[in-house]
Amino acid sequence: MKCEELANRLRAVDPLVIDYFIGHNKHLEDIGKTCISWEILEQESAHLSRFFINNNWCRFLIHKLVTGCPDGRSLFNNQVTFVTFNYDVSLEIELYRGLNSLREFEGVAKEFLSNDRILHVYGKIREDTLSPPPSVDWNTFETTSAGIRAQTDPSKIWEYPKVLLDASYEASHGIQIIAPDKVICTPIIEKAKQMISEAASIYIMGYGFDRFNNGLLDLPNSLKSENNKNVMFTNYNDRGTVNKTISRIIFGSASSEFLSEGNRVMSIGNDASCEKSIRTVYDALAYDFDSPEERR
């Protein structure tokens, strides 16, 4: 049974990167992607049921997007593109809910977030990102002190699990498992590479600087210091591997400056800089990162 085999292999390997694990177990890709989609959809359903979201860093994006916009159409003066490796669509949902709750922008929020404004490098759980999640009882397999409650209604003993699994399986069709040995060249990836290459200021938040993903987006060429870009990145807990990787990408070597503890700002000439924040994404946007694009 594939479910049991997947569980056994996961326990034995305890993988650092799920993509690599599934890439080495290609016969389990379908069930693996279904489980990933299941977890995302369940978390999404729980997230949308809360009115207040802790550490909602999207509030800083919304503030930045609408500042200086006297009316709805001026929102489109923001020359910004979001590139994400996440499968979920929480970014679209949070930006839409925020913009649509401001009277001046409620008529244009959906249009603003369309046309590749947000690029999902590895795909997403549904094409219509602003549509509601599937109506599923995610407590169907709820774990209790007495074991697993297999259904909420005994008369629906087969119906509820089928609906849950069907929704998860359907969502899994929209996501890609990118193993290191796979060569990927999709229109979304090409668009992401173009946007990064053309950008004057780049915020890199919650990204682990995996070398395969770095190469996928051509970061060593786009972000090198000669291109004179403003780069701001988070490195929560000040991981040395991240400090060395970003130094190699931008400066061509593992600069000792970023290996020093704490936040750092390095000049790249012509008023451009590379800045490191060791805080969470929320705190980095709240306390560290300014708007260098406004200096140009």
C-alpha positions in Angstrom: 0.0 0.0 0.0 1.5 3.3 -1.1 0.3 5.3 1.9 2.1 2.9 4.3 5.2 2.8 2.1 5.3 6.6 2.0 5.0 6.9 5.8 7.7 4.3 6.4 10.2 5.9 4.0 9.5 9.4 5.4 10.2 8.1 8.9 13.4 6.4 7.8 14.8 9.4 5.8 13.3 12.4 7.7 14.1 14.5 4.6 15.4 18.0 4.7 13.7 18.9 1.4 10.4 17.1 0.4 11.0 17.7 -3.3 14.3 15.8 -3.2 12.8 13.0 -1.3 10.0 12.5 -3.8 12.4 13.0 -6.6 14.2 9.9 -5.3 10.9 8.1 -4.9 9.2 8.9 -8.1 6.7 6.0 -7.8 5.3 7.9 -4.7 4.9 11.3 -6.4 1.1 11.1 -6.8 0.4 10.2 -3.2 3.1 12.6 -2.0 1.6 15.5 -3.8 -1.9 14.6 -2.6 -0.7 14.7 1.0 1.0 18.0 0.5 -2.1 19.5 -1.0 -4.2 18.0 1.8 -2.1 19.8 4.4 -2.2 23.1 2.6 -5.9 23.1 2.0 -6.6 22.2 5.6 -4.3 25.0 6.9 -6.0 27.4 4.5 -9.4 26.5 5.7 -8.3 27.1 9.3 -6.6 30.3 8.4 -9.6 31.8 6.7 -11.8 31.1 9.7 -9.8 33.5 11.8 -10.6 37.2 11.8 -7.2 38.4 13.1 -4.0 36.9 11.8 -0.9 37.0 14.0 2.3 38.4 12.4 0.4 39.3 9.2 3.4 40.7 7.3 1.1 41.4 4.3 -0.1 44.5 6.1 3.2 46.1 5.3 2.8 45.3 1.6 -0.7 46.7 1.5 0.4 49.9 3.2 3.3 50.2 0.7 1.1 49.5 -2.3 -1.6 52.1 -1.5 0.7 54.9 -0.1 0.7 57.8 -2.6 -2.3 56.4 -4.5 -5.1 59.0 -4.6 -7.5 56.6 -6.5 -7.9 53.0 -7.6 -6.3 53.3 -11.0 -3.1 54.8 -9.5 -2.6 51.5 -7.8 -1.3 50.2 -11.1 1.6 52.6 -10.9 3.2 50.1 -8.6 5.8 48.3 -10.7 6.0 45.2 -8.5 5.9 41.5 -9.1 5.9 38.8 -6.4 7.8 35.5 -7.0 7.0 32.7 -4.6 8.0 29.0 -4.3 4.9 28.3 -2.2 2.1 26.2 -3.5 -0.6 28.0 -1.4 -2.4 31.1 -2.4 -2.5 32.9 0.9 -0.5 35.8 -0.5 -3.2 36.5 -3.1 -6.0 36.1 -0.5 -4.4 38.4 2.0 -3.6 41.2 -0.5 -7.0 40.9 -2.0 -8.8 41.1 1.3 -6.7 44.0 2.4 -7.0 46.0 -0.8 -10.7 45.2 -1.2 -11.4 46.5 2.3 -10.2 50.0 1.3 -13.0 51.8 -0.6 -10.8 53.4 -3.1 -9.3 50.1 -4.3 -12.1 47.6 -3.9 -13.1 47.9 -7.5 -9.6 47.2 -8.9 -8.0 44.8 -6.3 -8.8 41.7 -8.4 -7.5 43.2 -11.6 -4.4 44.4 -9.9 -3.5 40.9 -8.7 -4.1 39.3 -12.1 -1.8 39.0 -15.1 1.1 37.3 -13.4 1.4 39.8 -10.6 2.1 36.8 -8.4 4.3 34.1 -10.0 4.2 30.6 -8.4 7.5 29.0 -9.6 6.4 25.5 -8.6 2.7 25.9 -9.3 -0.3 26.4 -7.0 -3.1 24.5 -5.5 -5.8 26.1 -7.7 -5.8 28.2 -10.8 -8.5 30.7 -9.6 -6.5 31.9 -6.7 -9.2 34.1 -5.2 -11.9 31.4 -5.3 -12.9 29.8 -1.9 -11.2 26.6 -0.9 -13.2 23.4 -1.4 -16.0 22.7 1.0 -14.5 19.8 3.0 -14.9 18.5 6.6 -11.2 18.6 7.5 -12.0 16.9 10.8 -12.9 13.7 9.0 -9.7 12.1 10.2 -9.3 14.1 13.4 -7.0 12.5 15.9 -8.5 12.2 19.4 -7.4 10.7 22.7 -9.3 7.6 21.8 -7.8 7.3 18.4 -8.8 8.6 14.9 -12.4 9.7 14.4 -12.9 8.4 10.9 -16.1 10.3 10.2 -18.3 13.1 11.7 -21.5 11.4 10.6 -21.8 7.6 10.6 -24.2 7.7 7.7 -21.4 9.4 5.6 -18.7 6.9 6.5 -17.6 6.6 2.8 -18.7 10.0 1.4 -16.7 12.3 3.7 -13.3 10.6 3.2 -13.9 10.5 -0.6 -14.7 14.2 -0.8 -11.6 15.0 1.2 -9.3 12.8 -0.8 -10.8 14.0 -4.2 -10.3 17.6 -3.3 -6.7 17.0 -2.2 -5.9 14.9 -5.3 -7.4 17.6 -7.6 -5.4 20.3 -6.0 -2.2 18.2 -6.4 -2.5 18.5 -10.2 -1.5 22.1 -10.0 1.8 21.7 -8.2 5.1 20.5 -9.4 7.7 18.5 -7.5 11.0 19.8 -8.7 13.8 17.3 -8.2 17.4 18.6 -8.7 17.9 16.3 -11.7 15.0 17.7 -13.6 15.5 20.4 -16.2 12.6 22.8 -16.0 11.9 25.7 -18.3 8.3 27.0 -18.0 6.8 30.4 -19.0 6.3 31.2 -15.3 10.0 30.6 -14.6 11.1 32.6 -17.6 8.9 35.4 -16.5 10.2 35.3 -12.9 13.8 35.4 -14.2 13.0 38.4 -16.4 11.3 40.3 -13.5 14.2 39.7 -11.2 16.7 40.7 -13.9 14.9 43.9 -14.6 14.1 44.9 -11.0 16.0 47.8 -9.3 15.1 46.7 -5.8 14.5 43.1 -4.6 13.2 41.9 -1.3 14.0 38.3 -0.5 12.0 37.0 2.4 11.8 33.6 4.0 13.9 32.1 1.3 16.5 29.4 2.1 18.8 30.1 -0.9 18.8 26.5 -2.1 21.4 26.4 -4.8 19.1 24.6 -7.3 16.4 27.3 -6.8 19.1 30.0 -7.1 20.1 28.5 -10.5 16.5 28.1 -11.6 16.0 31.8 -11.3 19.5 32.7 -12.4 20.2 34.7 -9.2 24.0 34.5 -9.5 23.8 36.6 -12.7 20.8 38.8 -11.9 22.0 39.8 -8.4 25.7 40.2 -8.8 27.1 43.5 -7.5 27.9 44.8 -11.0 24.2 45.1 -11.7 23.9 47.7 -9.0 20.6 46.4 -7.5 19.2 47.1 -4.0 18.9 43.6 -2.4 17.3 43.1 1.1 17.1 39.5 2.5 16.0 37.9 5.7 18.2 35.3 7.4 16.3 34.3 10.5 18.7 33.1 13.2 21.7 34.3 11.2 22.5 31.0 9.5 26.1 30.9 8.3 25.2 28.8 5.2 22.8 31.5 4.0 25.3 34.3 4.7 28.0 32.6 2.6 25.6 31.7 -0.2 24.2 35.3 -0.6 27.8 36.6 -0.5 28.8 34.3 -3.3 25.8 35.3 -5.4 26.3 39.0 -5.0 30.1 39.5 -4.5 31.4 36.3 -6.0 33.0 35.1 -2.7 32.0 34.2 0.8 32.5 37.8 2.2 33.4 38.0 5.8 31.1 41.0 6.3 27.9 38.9 6.2 29.5 36.2 8.4 29.6 38.8 11.2 26.7 38.4 13.6 23.6 40.6 13.4 22.1 42.8 10.7 24.4 44.1 8.0 24.3 46.6 5.2 26.9 46.6 2.4 27.2 49.3 -0.2 27.3 48.3 -3.8 28.0 51.8 -5.2 25.7 54.4 -6.8 23.6 54.4 -3.7 22.7 50.7 -4.0 23.2 48.3 -1.1 22.7 44.7 0.1 21.1 44.4 3.5 20.7 41.4 5.8 18.0 41.2 8.5 18.2 38.4 11.0 14.6 38.9 12.2 11.4 37.3 11.1 9.8 38.5 7.9 7.3 40.5 9.9 9.9 42.2 12.1 12.3 42.8 9.1 9.6 44.8 7.3 8.5 46.5 10.6 12.0 47.5 11.8 14.7 47.0 9.2 13.9 47.3 5.5 13.2 50.8 4.2 12.2 51.7 0.6 15.5 52.1 -1.3 13.6 52.3 -4.6 12.3 55.7 -3.5 15.9 57.0 -3.4 16.3 56.5 -7.1 
